[in-house]
Amino acid sequence: MSYMVKLIAGLTGTAFLCIFIGGLSQSISSGFAGFVGGAPFMLIAILVCGMAVYDFWDECVRKK
């Protein structure tokens, strides 16, 4: 796969994942669970999005 295709596909996938996880976290925190009940999921969501962004950088951006 060419560098540009890999970059675009990786960025698109990572962006969709982070948007979905962020929306899910916001929905849980503003709903029945409240901020305190949704805080553990919010921390996990931030960690997962951070790992996804690092994996995108490691696989698609960094030249090996």
PDBQT receptor file of N, H, CA, C and O in Angstrom, charges set to zero:
ATOM      1  N   MET A   1       0.854  -1.166   0.000  1.00  0.00    +0.000 N 
ATOM      2  CA  MET A   1       0.000   0.000   0.000  1.00  0.00    +0.000 C 
ATOM      3  C   MET A   1       0.904   1.235   0.000  1.00  0.00    +0.000 C 
ATOM      4  O   MET A   1       1.922   1.270   0.691  1.00  0.00    +0.000 OA
ATOM      5  N   SER A   2       0.525   2.231  -0.771  1.00  0.00    +0.000 N 
ATOM      6  H   SER A   2      -0.303   2.203  -1.332  1.00  0.00    +0.000 HD
ATOM      7  CA  SER A   2       1.352   3.431  -0.851  1.00  0.00    +0.000 C 
ATOM      8  C   SER A   2       1.247   4.245   0.447  1.00  0.00    +0.000 C 
ATOM      9  O   SER A   2       0.311   4.090   1.232  1.00  0.00    +0.000 OA
ATOM     10  N   TYR A   3       2.229   5.103   0.635  1.00  0.00    +0.000 N 
ATOM     11  H   TYR A   3       2.988   5.229  -0.003  1.00  0.00    +0.000 HD
ATOM     12  CA  TYR A   3       2.293   5.903   1.856  1.00  0.00    +0.000 C 
ATOM     13  C   TYR A   3       1.065   6.797   2.012  1.00  0.00    +0.000 C 
ATOM     14  O   TYR A   3       0.515   6.907   3.108  1.00  0.00    +0.000 OA
ATOM     15  N   MET A   4       0.629   7.440   0.919  1.00  0.00    +0.000 N 
ATOM     16  H   MET A   4       1.076   7.351   0.029  1.00  0.00    +0.000 HD
ATOM     17  CA  MET A   4      -0.500   8.373   1.003  1.00  0.00    +0.000 C 
ATOM     18  C   MET A   4      -1.809   7.640   1.301  1.00  0.00    +0.000 C 
ATOM     19  O   MET A   4      -2.621   8.131   2.085  1.00  0.00    +0.000 OA
ATOM     20  N   VAL A   5      -2.023   6.482   0.691  1.00  0.00    +0.000 N 
ATOM     21  H   VAL A   5      -1.363   6.084   0.054  1.00  0.00    +0.000 HD
ATOM     22  CA  VAL A   5      -3.243   5.711   0.957  1.00  0.00    +0.000 C 
ATOM     23  C   VAL A   5      -3.257   5.242   2.406  1.00  0.00    +0.000 C 
ATOM     24  O   VAL A   5      -4.287   5.307   3.077  1.00  0.00    +0.000 OA
ATOM     25  N   LYS A   6      -2.122   4.776   2.879  1.00  0.00    +0.000 N 
ATOM     26  H   LYS A   6      -1.285   4.723   2.334  1.00  0.00    +0.000 HD
ATOM     27  CA  LYS A   6      -2.018   4.326   4.268  1.00  0.00    +0.000 C 
ATOM     28  C   LYS A   6      -2.278   5.482   5.234  1.00  0.00    +0.000 C 
ATOM     29  O   LYS A   6      -2.938   5.301   6.256  1.00  0.00    +0.000 OA
ATOM     30  N   LEU A   7      -1.763   6.661   4.913  1.00  0.00    +0.000 N 
ATOM     31  H   LEU A   7      -1.227   6.808   4.082  1.00  0.00    +0.000 HD
ATOM     32  CA  LEU A   7      -1.947   7.834   5.762  1.00  0.00    +0.000 C 
ATOM     33  C   LEU A   7      -3.415   8.256   5.816  1.00  0.00    +0.000 C 
ATOM     34  O   LEU A   7      -3.944   8.521   6.895  1.00  0.00    +0.000 OA
ATOM     35  N   ILE A   8      -4.071   8.319   4.663  1.00  0.00    +0.000 N 
ATOM     36  H   ILE A   8      -3.642   8.103   3.787  1.00  0.00    +0.000 HD
ATOM     37  CA  ILE A   8      -5.475   8.743   4.613  1.00  0.00    +0.000 C 
ATOM     38  C   ILE A   8      -6.385   7.722   5.295  1.00  0.00    +0.000 C 
ATOM     39  O   ILE A   8      -7.266   8.097   6.069  1.00  0.00    +0.000 OA
ATOM     40  N   ALA A   9      -6.178   6.434   5.011  1.00  0.00    +0.000 N 
ATOM     41  H   ALA A   9      -5.462   6.129   4.382  1.00  0.00    +0.000 HD
ATOM     42  CA  ALA A   9      -7.009   5.394   5.620  1.00  0.00    +0.000 C 
ATOM     43  C   ALA A   9      -6.806   5.338   7.133  1.00  0.00    +0.000 C 
ATOM     44  O   ALA A   9      -7.770   5.198   7.885  1.00  0.00    +0.000 OA
ATOM     45  N   GLY A  10      -5.565   5.447   7.576  1.00  0.00    +0.000 N 
ATOM     46  H   GLY A  10      -4.781   5.561   6.965  1.00  0.00    +0.000 HD
ATOM     47  CA  GLY A  10      -5.294   5.420   9.009  1.00  0.00    +0.000 C 
ATOM     48  C   GLY A  10      -5.865   6.621   9.729  1.00  0.00    +0.000 C 
ATOM     49  O   GLY A  10      -6.420   6.489  10.820  1.00  0.00    +0.000 OA
ATOM     50  N   LEU A  11      -5.735   7.796   9.125  1.00  0.00    +0.000 N 
ATOM     51  H   LEU A  11      -5.285   7.902   8.238  1.00  0.00    +0.000 HD
ATOM     52  CA  LEU A  11      -6.280   9.009   9.741  1.00  0.00    +0.000 C 
ATOM     53  C   LEU A  11      -7.804   8.957   9.812  1.00  0.00    +0.000 C 
ATOM     54  O   LEU A  11      -8.397   9.338  10.821  1.00  0.00    +0.000 OA
ATOM     55  N   THR A  12      -8.427   8.490   8.751  1.00  0.00    +0.000 N 
ATOM     56  H   THR A  12      -7.945   8.180   7.931  1.00  0.00    +0.000 HD
ATOM     57  CA  THR A  12      -9.891   8.376   8.730  1.00  0.00    +0.000 C 
ATOM     58  C   THR A  12     -10.383   7.398   9.796  1.00  0.00    +0.000 C 
ATOM     59  O   THR A  12     -11.310   7.702  10.546  1.00  0.00    +0.000 OA
ATOM     60  N   GLY A  13      -9.766   6.239   9.857  1.00  0.00    +0.000 N 
ATOM     61  H   GLY A  13      -9.012   5.992   9.247  1.00  0.00    +0.000 HD
ATOM     62  CA  GLY A  13     -10.175   5.240  10.845  1.00  0.00    +0.000 C 
ATOM     63  C   GLY A  13      -9.949   5.693  12.269  1.00  0.00    +0.000 C 
ATOM     64  O   GLY A  13     -10.805   5.494  13.131  1.00  0.00    +0.000 OA
ATOM     65  N   THR A  14      -8.806   6.301  12.522  1.00  0.00    +0.000 N 
ATOM     66  H   THR A  14      -8.111   6.462  11.821  1.00  0.00    +0.000 HD
ATOM     67  CA  THR A  14      -8.503   6.778  13.868  1.00  0.00    +0.000 C 
ATOM     68  C   THR A  14      -9.447   7.911  14.273  1.00  0.00    +0.000 C 
ATOM     69  O   THR A  14      -9.891   7.973  15.419  1.00  0.00    +0.000 OA
ATOM     70  N   ALA A  15      -9.747   8.798  13.339  1.00  0.00    +0.000 N 
ATOM     71  H   ALA A  15      -9.385   8.748  12.408  1.00  0.00    +0.000 HD
ATOM     72  CA  ALA A  15     -10.666   9.901  13.635  1.00  0.00    +0.000 C 
ATOM     73  C   ALA A  15     -12.068   9.375  13.941  1.00  0.00    +0.000 C 
ATOM     74  O   ALA A  15     -12.700   9.824  14.898  1.00  0.00    +0.000 OA
ATOM     75  N   PHE A  16     -12.563   8.422  13.133  1.00  0.00    +0.000 N 
ATOM     76  H   PHE A  16     -12.050   8.058  12.356  1.00  0.00    +0.000 HD
ATOM     77  CA  PHE A  16     -13.888   7.848  13.392  1.00  0.00    +0.000 C 
ATOM     78  C   PHE A  16     -13.935   7.135  14.743  1.00  0.00    +0.000 C 
ATOM     79  O   PHE A  16     -14.919   7.251  15.473  1.00  0.00    +0.000 OA
ATOM     80  N   LEU A  17     -12.881   6.404  15.073  1.00  0.00    +0.000 N 
ATOM     81  H   LEU A  17     -12.082   6.310  14.480  1.00  0.00    +0.000 HD
ATOM     82  CA  LEU A  17     -12.838   5.709  16.358  1.00  0.00    +0.000 C 
ATOM     83  C   LEU A  17     -12.873   6.696  17.515  1.00  0.00    +0.000 C 
ATOM     84  O   LEU A  17     -13.638   6.515  18.462  1.00  0.00    +0.000 OA
ATOM     85  N   CYS A  18     -12.050   7.741  17.445  1.00  0.00    +0.000 N 
ATOM     86  H   CYS A  18     -11.428   7.888  16.676  1.00  0.00    +0.000 HD
ATOM     87  CA  CYS A  18     -11.999   8.716  18.541  1.00  0.00    +0.000 C 
ATOM     88  C   CYS A  18     -13.296   9.510  18.651  1.00  0.00    +0.000 C 
ATOM     89  O   CYS A  18     -13.729   9.827  19.758  1.00  0.00    +0.000 OA
ATOM     90  N   ILE A  19     -13.918   9.833  17.529  1.00  0.00    +0.000 N 
ATOM     91  H   ILE A  19     -13.567   9.575  16.629  1.00  0.00    +0.000 HD
ATOM     92  CA  ILE A  19     -15.202  10.541  17.566  1.00  0.00    +0.000 C 
ATOM     93  C   ILE A  19     -16.271   9.656  18.190  1.00  0.00    +0.000 C 
ATOM     94  O   ILE A  19     -17.058  10.123  19.014  1.00  0.00    +0.000 OA
ATOM     95  N   PHE A  20     -16.307   8.379  17.806  1.00  0.00    +0.000 N 
ATOM     96  H   PHE A  20     -15.667   7.999  17.137  1.00  0.00    +0.000 HD
ATOM     97  CA  PHE A  20     -17.295   7.455  18.365  1.00  0.00    +0.000 C 
ATOM     98  C   PHE A  20     -17.093   7.266  19.861  1.00  0.00    +0.000 C 
ATOM     99  O   PHE A  20     -18.050   7.359  20.630  1.00  0.00    +0.000 OA
ATOM    100  N   ILE A  21     -15.864   7.005  20.281  1.00  0.00    +0.000 N 
ATOM    101  H   ILE A  21     -15.087   6.929  19.656  1.00  0.00    +0.000 HD
ATOM    102  CA  ILE A  21     -15.580   6.789  21.700  1.00  0.00    +0.000 C 
ATOM    103  C   ILE A  21     -15.847   8.061  22.503  1.00  0.00    +0.000 C 
ATOM    104  O   ILE A  21     -16.374   7.990  23.613  1.00  0.00    +0.000 OA
ATOM    105  N   GLY A  22     -15.487   9.228  21.952  1.00  0.00    +0.000 N 
ATOM    106  H   GLY A  22     -15.058   9.285  21.050  1.00  0.00    +0.000 HD
ATOM    107  CA  GLY A  22     -15.755  10.492  22.642  1.00  0.00    +0.000 C 
ATOM    108  C   GLY A  22     -17.242  10.766  22.797  1.00  0.00    +0.000 C 
ATOM    109  O   GLY A  22     -17.686  11.218  23.853  1.00  0.00    +0.000 OA
ATOM    110  N   GLY A  23     -18.015  10.495  21.748  1.00  0.00    +0.000 N 
ATOM    111  H   GLY A  23     -17.655  10.128  20.891  1.00  0.00    +0.000 HD
ATOM    112  CA  GLY A  23     -19.469  10.676  21.831  1.00  0.00    +0.000 C 
ATOM    113  C   GLY A  23     -20.103   9.720  22.814  1.00  0.00    +0.000 C 
ATOM    114  O   GLY A  23     -21.018  10.092  23.548  1.00  0.00    +0.000 OA
ATOM    115  N   LEU A  24     -19.624   8.492  22.833  1.00  0.00    +0.000 N 
ATOM    116  H   LEU A  24     -18.880   8.189  22.237  1.00  0.00    +0.000 HD
ATOM    117  CA  LEU A  24     -20.137   7.510  23.788  1.00  0.00    +0.000 C 
ATOM    118  C   LEU A  24     -19.826   7.939  25.218  1.00  0.00    +0.000 C 
ATOM    119  O   LEU A  24     -20.672   7.814  26.103  1.00  0.00    +0.000 OA
ATOM    120  N   SER A  25     -18.633   8.438  25.443  1.00  0.00    +0.000 N 
ATOM    121  H   SER A  25     -17.946   8.540  24.723  1.00  0.00    +0.000 HD
ATOM    122  CA  SER A  25     -18.248   8.909  26.766  1.00  0.00    +0.000 C 
ATOM    123  C   SER A  25     -19.082  10.115  27.190  1.00  0.00    +0.000 C 
ATOM    124  O   SER A  25     -19.519  10.200  28.337  1.00  0.00    +0.000 OA
ATOM    125  N   GLN A  26     -19.298  11.037  26.271  1.00  0.00    +0.000 N 
ATOM    126  H   GLN A  26     -18.942  10.968  25.339  1.00  0.00    +0.000 HD
ATOM    127  CA  GLN A  26     -20.115  12.216  26.577  1.00  0.00    +0.000 C 
ATOM    128  C   GLN A  26     -21.554  11.813  26.876  1.00  0.00    +0.000 C 
ATOM    129  O   GLN A  26     -22.185  12.373  27.772  1.00  0.00    +0.000 OA
ATOM    130  N   SER A  27     -22.069  10.847  26.132  1.00  0.00    +0.000 N 
ATOM    131  H   SER A  27     -21.556  10.392  25.404  1.00  0.00    +0.000 HD
ATOM    132  CA  SER A  27     -23.432  10.384  26.338  1.00  0.00    +0.000 C 
ATOM    133  C   SER A  27     -23.599   9.720  27.703  1.00  0.00    +0.000 C 
ATOM    134  O   SER A  27     -24.595   9.949  28.389  1.00  0.00    +0.000 OA
ATOM    135  N   ILE A  28     -22.642   8.911  28.091  1.00  0.00    +0.000 N 
ATOM    136  H   ILE A  28     -21.832   8.725  27.534  1.00  0.00    +0.000 HD
ATOM    137  CA  ILE A  28     -22.707   8.246  29.395  1.00  0.00    +0.000 C 
ATOM    138  C   ILE A  28     -22.581   9.262  30.520  1.00  0.00    +0.000 C 
ATOM    139  O   ILE A  28     -23.297   9.168  31.517  1.00  0.00    +0.000 OA
ATOM    140  N   SER A  29     -21.685  10.232  30.378  1.00  0.00    +0.000 N 
ATOM    141  H   SER A  29     -21.104  10.308  29.568  1.00  0.00    +0.000 HD
ATOM    142  CA  SER A  29     -21.458  11.211  31.442  1.00  0.00    +0.000 C 
ATOM    143  C   SER A  29     -22.616  12.188  31.603  1.00  0.00    +0.000 C 
ATOM    144  O   SER A  29     -22.871  12.660  32.711  1.00  0.00    +0.000 OA
ATOM    145  N   SER A  30     -23.316  12.498  30.522  1.00  0.00    +0.000 N 
ATOM    146  H   SER A  30     -23.109  12.114  29.622  1.00  0.00    +0.000 HD
ATOM    147  CA  SER A  30     -24.421  13.451  30.636  1.00  0.00    +0.000 C 
ATOM    148  C   SER A  30     -25.758  12.764  30.874  1.00  0.00    +0.000 C 
ATOM    149  O   SER A  30     -26.763  13.440  31.094  1.00  0.00    +0.000 OA
ATOM    150  N   GLY A  31     -25.792  11.469  30.835  1.00  0.00    +0.000 N 
ATOM    151  H   GLY A  31     -24.975  10.920  30.655  1.00  0.00    +0.000 HD
ATOM    152  CA  GLY A  31     -27.030  10.736  31.027  1.00  0.00    +0.000 C 
ATOM    153  C   GLY A  31     -27.262  10.359  32.470  1.00  0.00    +0.000 C 
ATOM    154  O   GLY A  31     -26.961  11.126  33.384  1.00  0.00    +0.000 OA
ATOM    155  N   PHE A  32     -27.800   9.170  32.666  1.00  0.00    +0.000 N 
ATOM    156  H   PHE A  32     -28.044   8.547  31.923  1.00  0.00    +0.000 HD
ATOM    157  CA  PHE A  32     -28.195   8.695  33.987  1.00  0.00    +0.000 C 
ATOM    158  C   PHE A  32     -27.008   8.555  34.944  1.00  0.00    +0.000 C 
ATOM    159  O   PHE A  32     -27.149   8.795  36.143  1.00  0.00    +0.000 OA
ATOM    160  N   ALA A  33     -25.852   8.171  34.426  1.00  0.00    +0.000 N 
ATOM    161  H   ALA A  33     -25.737   7.975  33.452  1.00  0.00    +0.000 HD
ATOM    162  CA  ALA A  33     -24.697   7.915  35.296  1.00  0.00    +0.000 C 
ATOM    163  C   ALA A  33     -24.151   9.197  35.904  1.00  0.00    +0.000 C 
ATOM    164  O   ALA A  33     -23.594   9.168  37.002  1.00  0.00    +0.000 OA
ATOM    165  N   GLY A  34     -24.299  10.313  35.217  1.00  0.00    +0.000 N 
ATOM    166  H   GLY A  34     -24.752  10.336  34.325  1.00  0.00    +0.000 HD
ATOM    167  CA  GLY A  34     -23.748  11.564  35.724  1.00  0.00    +0.000 C 
ATOM    168  C   GLY A  34     -22.243  11.612  35.528  1.00  0.00    +0.000 C 
ATOM    169  O   GLY A  34     -21.629  10.659  35.048  1.00  0.00    +0.000 OA
ATOM    170  N   PHE A  35     -21.666  12.736  35.908  1.00  0.00    +0.000 N 
ATOM    171  H   PHE A  35     -22.164  13.510  36.297  1.00  0.00    +0.000 HD
ATOM    172  CA  PHE A  35     -20.229  12.913  35.688  1.00  0.00    +0.000 C 
ATOM    173  C   PHE A  35     -19.413  11.935  36.518  1.00  0.00    +0.000 C 
ATOM    174  O   PHE A  35     -18.447  11.358  36.019  1.00  0.00    +0.000 OA
ATOM    175  N   VAL A  36     -19.787  11.743  37.774  1.00  0.00    +0.000 N 
ATOM    176  H   VAL A  36     -20.572  12.212  38.179  1.00  0.00    +0.000 HD
ATOM    177  CA  VAL A  36     -19.017  10.870  38.659  1.00  0.00    +0.000 C 
ATOM    178  C   VAL A  36     -19.131   9.422  38.207  1.00  0.00    +0.000 C 
ATOM    179  O   VAL A  36     -18.142   8.690  38.251  1.00  0.00    +0.000 OA
ATOM    180  N   GLY A  37     -20.305   8.994  37.775  1.00  0.00    +0.000 N 
ATOM    181  H   GLY A  37     -21.108   9.590  37.738  1.00  0.00    +0.000 HD
ATOM    182  CA  GLY A  37     -20.488   7.624  37.305  1.00  0.00    +0.000 C 
ATOM    183  C   GLY A  37     -19.824   7.378  35.964  1.00  0.00    +0.000 C 
ATOM    184  O   GLY A  37     -19.396   6.260  35.677  1.00  0.00    +0.000 OA
ATOM    185  N   GLY A  38     -19.735   8.413  35.138  1.00  0.00    +0.000 N 
ATOM    186  H   GLY A  38     -20.083   9.321  35.371  1.00  0.00    +0.000 HD
ATOM    187  CA  GLY A  38     -19.133   8.265  33.826  1.00  0.00    +0.000 C 
ATOM    188  C   GLY A  38     -17.642   8.525  33.803  1.00  0.00    +0.000 C 
ATOM    189  O   GLY A  38     -16.997   8.312  32.776  1.00  0.00    +0.000 OA
ATOM    190  N   ALA A  39     -17.078   8.980  34.910  1.00  0.00    +0.000 N 
ATOM    191  H   ALA A  39     -17.602   9.153  35.744  1.00  0.00    +0.000 HD
ATOM    192  CA  ALA A  39     -15.647   9.317  34.963  1.00  0.00    +0.000 C 
ATOM    193  C   ALA A  39     -14.730   8.122  34.674  1.00  0.00    +0.000 C 
ATOM    194  O   ALA A  39     -13.753   8.284  33.943  1.00  0.00    +0.000 OA
ATOM    195  N   PRO A  40     -15.009   6.919  35.224  1.00  0.00    +0.000 N 
ATOM    196  CA  PRO A  40     -14.119   5.798  34.891  1.00  0.00    +0.000 C 
ATOM    197  C   PRO A  40     -14.123   5.473  33.393  1.00  0.00    +0.000 C 
ATOM    198  O   PRO A  40     -13.072   5.205  32.811  1.00  0.00    +0.000 OA
ATOM    199  N   PHE A  41     -15.292   5.498  32.780  1.00  0.00    +0.000 N 
ATOM    200  H   PHE A  41     -16.146   5.716  33.253  1.00  0.00    +0.000 HD
ATOM    201  CA  PHE A  41     -15.341   5.242  31.341  1.00  0.00    +0.000 C 
ATOM    202  C   PHE A  41     -14.643   6.351  30.568  1.00  0.00    +0.000 C 
ATOM    203  O   PHE A  41     -13.993   6.089  29.556  1.00  0.00    +0.000 OA
ATOM    204  N   MET A  42     -14.773   7.587  31.037  1.00  0.00    +0.000 N 
ATOM    205  H   MET A  42     -15.301   7.799  31.859  1.00  0.00    +0.000 HD
ATOM    206  CA  MET A  42     -14.116   8.707  30.363  1.00  0.00    +0.000 C 
ATOM    207  C   MET A  42     -12.598   8.547  30.403  1.00  0.00    +0.000 C 
ATOM    208  O   MET A  42     -11.924   8.810  29.408  1.00  0.00    +0.000 OA
ATOM    209  N   LEU A  43     -12.061   8.124  31.531  1.00  0.00    +0.000 N 
ATOM    210  H   LEU A  43     -12.609   7.910  32.339  1.00  0.00    +0.000 HD
ATOM    211  CA  LEU A  43     -10.623   7.902  31.631  1.00  0.00    +0.000 C 
ATOM    212  C   LEU A  43     -10.167   6.766  30.716  1.00  0.00    +0.000 C 
ATOM    213  O   LEU A  43      -9.124   6.867  30.070  1.00  0.00    +0.000 OA
ATOM    214  N   ILE A  44     -10.942   5.693  30.662  1.00  0.00    +0.000 N 
ATOM    215  H   ILE A  44     -11.789   5.611  31.188  1.00  0.00    +0.000 HD
ATOM    216  CA  ILE A  44     -10.622   4.582  29.773  1.00  0.00    +0.000 C 
ATOM    217  C   ILE A  44     -10.699   5.032  28.320  1.00  0.00    +0.000 C 
ATOM    218  O   ILE A  44      -9.851   4.652  27.513  1.00  0.00    +0.000 OA
ATOM    219  N   ALA A  45     -11.705   5.839  27.974  1.00  0.00    +0.000 N 
ATOM    220  H   ALA A  45     -12.394   6.148  28.630  1.00  0.00    +0.000 HD
ATOM    221  CA  ALA A  45     -11.858   6.330  26.605  1.00  0.00    +0.000 C 
ATOM    222  C   ALA A  45     -10.683   7.217  26.199  1.00  0.00    +0.000 C 
ATOM    223  O   ALA A  45     -10.204   7.127  25.069  1.00  0.00    +0.000 OA
ATOM    224  N   ILE A  46     -10.224   8.058  27.093  1.00  0.00    +0.000 N 
ATOM    225  H   ILE A  46     -10.614   8.131  28.011  1.00  0.00    +0.000 HD
ATOM    226  CA  ILE A  46      -9.060   8.906  26.801  1.00  0.00    +0.000 C 
ATOM    227  C   ILE A  46      -7.822   8.047  26.584  1.00  0.00    +0.000 C 
ATOM    228  O   ILE A  46      -7.037   8.311  25.674  1.00  0.00    +0.000 OA
ATOM    229  N   LEU A  47      -7.642   7.032  27.403  1.00  0.00    +0.000 N 
ATOM    230  H   LEU A  47      -8.280   6.818  28.143  1.00  0.00    +0.000 HD
ATOM    231  CA  LEU A  47      -6.504   6.133  27.266  1.00  0.00    +0.000 C 
ATOM    232  C   LEU A  47      -6.561   5.366  25.943  1.00  0.00    +0.000 C 
ATOM    233  O   LEU A  47      -5.545   5.240  25.259  1.00  0.00    +0.000 OA
ATOM    234  N   VAL A  48      -7.730   4.857  25.580  1.00  0.00    +0.000 N 
ATOM    235  H   VAL A  48      -8.555   4.959  26.135  1.00  0.00    +0.000 HD
ATOM    236  CA  VAL A  48      -7.891   4.105  24.332  1.00  0.00    +0.000 C 
ATOM    237  C   VAL A  48      -7.644   5.008  23.121  1.00  0.00    +0.000 C 
ATOM    238  O   VAL A  48      -6.978   4.595  22.172  1.00  0.00    +0.000 OA
ATOM    239  N   CYS A  49      -8.168   6.225  23.143  1.00  0.00    +0.000 N 
ATOM    240  H   CYS A  49      -8.710   6.561  23.914  1.00  0.00    +0.000 HD
ATOM    241  CA  CYS A  49      -7.936   7.157  22.030  1.00  0.00    +0.000 C 
ATOM    242  C   CYS A  49      -6.457   7.528  21.940  1.00  0.00    +0.000 C 
ATOM    243  O   CYS A  49      -5.925   7.662  20.838  1.00  0.00    +0.000 OA
ATOM    244  N   GLY A  50      -5.801   7.692  23.056  1.00  0.00    +0.000 N 
ATOM    245  H   GLY A  50      -6.233   7.583  23.951  1.00  0.00    +0.000 HD
ATOM    246  CA  GLY A  50      -4.367   7.957  23.043  1.00  0.00    +0.000 C 
ATOM    247  C   GLY A  50      -3.583   6.809  22.431  1.00  0.00    +0.000 C 
ATOM    248  O   GLY A  50      -2.652   7.032  21.657  1.00  0.00    +0.000 OA
ATOM    249  N   MET A  51      -3.956   5.581  22.773  1.00  0.00    +0.000 N 
ATOM    250  H   MET A  51      -4.712   5.400  23.401  1.00  0.00    +0.000 HD
ATOM    251  CA  MET A  51      -3.276   4.419  22.190  1.00  0.00    +0.000 C 
ATOM    252  C   MET A  51      -3.554   4.305  20.699  1.00  0.00    +0.000 C 
ATOM    253  O   MET A  51      -2.669   3.917  19.936  1.00  0.00    +0.000 OA
ATOM    254  N   ALA A  52      -4.773   4.638  20.272  1.00  0.00    +0.000 N 
ATOM    255  H   ALA A  52      -5.491   4.953  20.892  1.00  0.00    +0.000 HD
ATOM    256  CA  ALA A  52      -5.101   4.584  18.845  1.00  0.00    +0.000 C 
ATOM    257  C   ALA A  52      -4.316   5.624  18.064  1.00  0.00    +0.000 C 
ATOM    258  O   ALA A  52      -3.842   5.343  16.964  1.00  0.00    +0.000 OA
ATOM    259  N   VAL A  53      -4.174   6.821  18.619  1.00  0.00    +0.000 N 
ATOM    260  H   VAL A  53      -4.559   7.049  19.513  1.00  0.00    +0.000 HD
ATOM    261  CA  VAL A  53      -3.400   7.870  17.943  1.00  0.00    +0.000 C 
ATOM    262  C   VAL A  53      -1.923   7.481  17.883  1.00  0.00    +0.000 C 
ATOM    263  O   VAL A  53      -1.262   7.718  16.872  1.00  0.00    +0.000 OA
ATOM    264  N   TYR A  54      -1.404   6.888  18.955  1.00  0.00    +0.000 N 
ATOM    265  H   TYR A  54      -1.941   6.696  19.777  1.00  0.00    +0.000 HD
ATOM    266  CA  TYR A  54      -0.009   6.449  18.933  1.00  0.00    +0.000 C 
ATOM    267  C   TYR A  54       0.200   5.348  17.893  1.00  0.00    +0.000 C 
ATOM    268  O   TYR A  54       1.201   5.354  17.176  1.00  0.00    +0.000 OA
ATOM    269  N   ASP A  55      -0.740   4.404  17.807  1.00  0.00    +0.000 N 
ATOM    270  H   ASP A  55      -1.553   4.399  18.389  1.00  0.00    +0.000 HD
ATOM    271  CA  ASP A  55      -0.620   3.337  16.824  1.00  0.00    +0.000 C 
ATOM    272  C   ASP A  55      -0.691   3.893  15.403  1.00  0.00    +0.000 C 
ATOM    273  O   ASP A  55       0.034   3.428  14.524  1.00  0.00    +0.000 OA
ATOM    274  N   PHE A  56      -1.560   4.888  15.168  1.00  0.00    +0.000 N 
ATOM    275  H   PHE A  56      -2.149   5.265  15.882  1.00  0.00    +0.000 HD
ATOM    276  CA  PHE A  56      -1.617   5.534  13.860  1.00  0.00    +0.000 C 
ATOM    277  C   PHE A  56      -0.276   6.184  13.533  1.00  0.00    +0.000 C 
ATOM    278  O   PHE A  56       0.233   6.039  12.421  1.00  0.00    +0.000 OA
ATOM    279  N   TRP A  57       0.288   6.890  14.486  1.00  0.00    +0.000 N 
ATOM    280  H   TRP A  57      -0.125   7.008  15.389  1.00  0.00    +0.000 HD
ATOM    281  CA  TRP A  57       1.586   7.538  14.254  1.00  0.00    +0.000 C 
ATOM    282  C   TRP A  57       2.674   6.500  13.990  1.00  0.00    +0.000 C 
ATOM    283  O   TRP A  57       3.504   6.672  13.098  1.00  0.00    +0.000 OA
ATOM    284  N   ASP A  58       2.662   5.413  14.780  1.00  0.00    +0.000 N 
ATOM    285  H   ASP A  58       1.988   5.273  15.506  1.00  0.00    +0.000 HD
ATOM    286  CA  ASP A  58       3.698   4.393  14.646  1.00  0.00    +0.000 C 
ATOM    287  C   ASP A  58       3.584   3.639  13.327  1.00  0.00    +0.000 C 
ATOM    288  O   ASP A  58       4.607   3.322  12.719  1.00  0.00    +0.000 OA
ATOM    289  N   GLU A  59       2.384   3.346  12.873  1.00  0.00    +0.000 N 
ATOM    290  H   GLU A  59       1.554   3.603  13.367  1.00  0.00    +0.000 HD
ATOM    291  CA  GLU A  59       2.199   2.555  11.657  1.00  0.00    +0.000 C 
ATOM    292  C   GLU A  59       2.196   3.393  10.385  1.00  0.00    +0.000 C 
ATOM    293  O   GLU A  59       2.692   2.943   9.352  1.00  0.00    +0.000 OA
ATOM    294  N   CYS A  60       1.652   4.589  10.442  1.00  0.00    +0.000 N 
ATOM    295  H   CYS A  60       1.249   4.954  11.281  1.00  0.00    +0.000 HD
ATOM    296  CA  CYS A  60       1.415   5.340   9.203  1.00  0.00    +0.000 C 
ATOM    297  C   CYS A  60       2.337   6.543   9.008  1.00  0.00    +0.000 C 
ATOM    298  O   CYS A  60       2.713   6.841   7.874  1.00  0.00    +0.000 OA
ATOM    299  N   VAL A  61       2.700   7.220  10.050  1.00  0.00    +0.000 N 
ATOM    300  H   VAL A  61       2.395   6.978  10.971  1.00  0.00    +0.000 HD
ATOM    301  CA  VAL A  61       3.436   8.479   9.908  1.00  0.00    +0.000 C 
ATOM    302  C   VAL A  61       4.935   8.267  10.006  1.00  0.00    +0.000 C 
ATOM    303  O   VAL A  61       5.692   8.766   9.173  1.00  0.00    +0.000 OA
ATOM    304  N   ARG A  62       5.363   7.536  11.009  1.00  0.00    +0.000 N 
ATOM    305  H   ARG A  62       4.749   7.130  11.686  1.00  0.00    +0.000 HD
ATOM    306  CA  ARG A  62       6.800   7.359  11.263  1.00  0.00    +0.000 C 
ATOM    307  C   ARG A  62       7.432   6.519  10.157  1.00  0.00    +0.000 C 
ATOM    308  O   ARG A  62       6.909   5.471   9.779  1.00  0.00    +0.000 OA
ATOM    309  N   LYS A  63       8.529   6.985   9.661  1.00  0.00    +0.000 N 
ATOM    310  H   LYS A  63       8.953   7.837   9.968  1.00  0.00    +0.000 HD
ATOM    311  CA  LYS A  63       9.271   6.246   8.631  1.00  0.00    +0.000 C 
ATOM    312  C   LYS A  63      10.226   5.289   9.333  1.00  0.00    +0.000 C 
ATOM    313  O   LYS A  63      11.024   5.693  10.179  1.00  0.00    +0.000 OA
ATOM    314  N   LYS A  64      10.134   4.036   8.974  1.00  0.00    +0.000 N 
ATOM    315  H   LYS A  64       9.486   3.707   8.287  1.00  0.00    +0.000 HD
ATOM    316  CA  LYS A  64      10.957   3.017   9.626  1.00  0.00    +0.000 C 
ATOM    317  C   LYS A  64      12.223   2.783   8.881  1.00  0.00    +0.000 C 
ATOM    318  O   LYS A  64      13.036   1.955   9.291  1.00  0.00    +0.000 OA
TER     319      LYS A  64
